[in-house]
Structures are given as C-alpha cells and as structure tokens.
C-alpha cells in the first residue's frame, strides 16, 4: 500500500542580516520526509522511535515529563 505523502514549504517572513553573524543554511534534506513504502504514518513513527538510541528516548521522556509538569503548574496557577 502506498501512502500519498504531501510536503510543502511556506515563507512566513524575511529578516535582515547582520554583518559578522553566522546563519544556518539547509544543505541537505535527508530524513526530512518518510521514505517511500514505509508502511504509513504510524509504522514510520514506530520505526523511527525504535531506531533512536536509548539515551535519546530517555532524554525525550524527561523533556516530555518536564513539559507536562509545566503545563499543569500553569493551568493551576502554581508557577
């Protein structure tokens, strides 16, 4: 089964440059979108998560917990 992926870019604004400052530049798009015939969105996400090193998964879990706690504090006014 082939999933018809759609991709697009949108320019939201332009900023002037400052002399002597470095700016990021996109040189390659590898990994920017799911590979052909990867099994759909859910299967792609499962495969991507499984391929991440354990320390990365742990870091994301810690970050997610922090964001959850922050959202809870802000919603209850405890911050």
C-alpha positions in Angstrom: 0.0 0.0 0.0 1.4 3.4 -1.0 0.5 6.4 1.1 0.3 9.7 -0.8 2.6 11.9 1.3 2.2 15.7 0.8 5.0 18.2 1.5 5.2 21.9 1.4 7.1 24.9 2.5 5.8 28.3 3.4 7.9 31.5 3.8 6.5 33.3 6.8 8.8 36.3 6.8 12.2 37.7 5.9 14.7 39.1 8.3 17.7 41.3 7.5 21.2 40.1 8.1 23.7 41.4 10.5 27.4 41.8 9.4 29.7 39.3 11.1 26.9 37.0 12.2 26.6 33.3 11.2 23.2 32.0 9.9 22.1 28.4 9.5 21.7 27.1 6.0 20.0 24.0 4.7 22.4 21.9 2.7 20.6 18.6 2.6 17.2 17.3 3.2 17.9 13.7 4.2 15.4 12.5 6.7 13.1 15.4 6.0 10.3 13.1 5.0 9.3 9.4 5.3 10.9 7.0 2.8 8.7 5.5 0.0 6.6 2.5 1.0 7.4 2.8 4.8 4.0 1.5 5.8 2.2 4.7 6.6 2.5 7.4 9.2 2.1 5.1 12.3 4.6 2.5 11.1 7.1 5.2 10.1 6.9 6.8 13.6 7.3 3.4 15.3 10.3 2.5 13.2 11.9 5.9 13.8 11.4 5.7 17.5 12.8 2.2 17.6 16.0 3.3 15.8 16.8 6.1 18.3 19.5 5.3 20.8 18.2 4.6 24.3 19.7 7.8 25.8 17.8 9.9 23.3 14.5 8.1 24.2 15.2 8.8 27.8 16.0 12.4 27.2 12.7 12.8 25.3 10.8 11.2 28.2 12.4 13.5 30.7 11.6 16.5 28.5 8.0 15.4 28.0 7.6 15.0 31.8 9.0 18.5 32.3 6.6 20.0 29.8 3.7 18.1 31.3 4.6 19.4 34.8 5.0 23.0 33.5 1.6 22.8 31.7 0.0 21.5 34.9 1.6 24.3 37.0 0.4 27.0 34.6 -3.1 25.6 34.4 -3.4 25.5 38.2 -1.6 28.8 38.8 1.2 27.2 40.8 4.1 28.6 38.7 
